[in-house]
């Protein structure tokens, strides 16, 4: 296998479990609207779709619908007030990042989360000091599944895109990685969405444990 010069990770659902705070923000907004809370199990798979997915799940509205933008901004305001209430680094990811540090392999974060939310979360969880690069949803003109954010991250690292591996938990992660010319890894501990099964996304490999990734990269 061609050597890996750097690993890039999606944030929500891959490195960190932010679903409790995102679902909590949505249910708090529903309560303010006089509606009952939705089950966490219903909301967790949709977290990877961001505010659009949350508002869609909570109110049945899509971009362009009347009231969508107002509810999206209200949701984001609720979320900004609880960014780190329950959000944590996945145990799997914490172990993996420690292993990468032992091997001296640089890694970075490429997320569709806007900078004003991503930076405080990454800083608060102690990832900012360890990550070699952070590219957010508003860093480039396009967000994933467009390859621009991944290409920007590779450029900042001074590494060819073809020598990077992108790790994510959503179909858009795989689409973005492939479009950028990177090898792609799908993790099963993430949110995964409600569309095609993870095995149908076209990732180079699907992993259930971080050890699987080290084995695949011949780093074990």
Secondary structure, DSSP 8 states (H G I E B T S, - for coil): -----EEEE-SBTTTEE-HHHHHHHHHHHHHHTT-----HHHHHTTGGGHHHHHHHHHH---TTSTTHHHHHHHHHHHHHTTTTSS-EE-HHHHHHHHHHHHHT-EEEEE-SS-HHHHHHHHHHTT-TTT-S-EE-TTTSSS-TTSTHHHHHHHHHHT--GGGEEEEESSHHHHHHHHHTT-EEEEETTS---SSS-GGGS--SEEESSHHHHHHHTT--
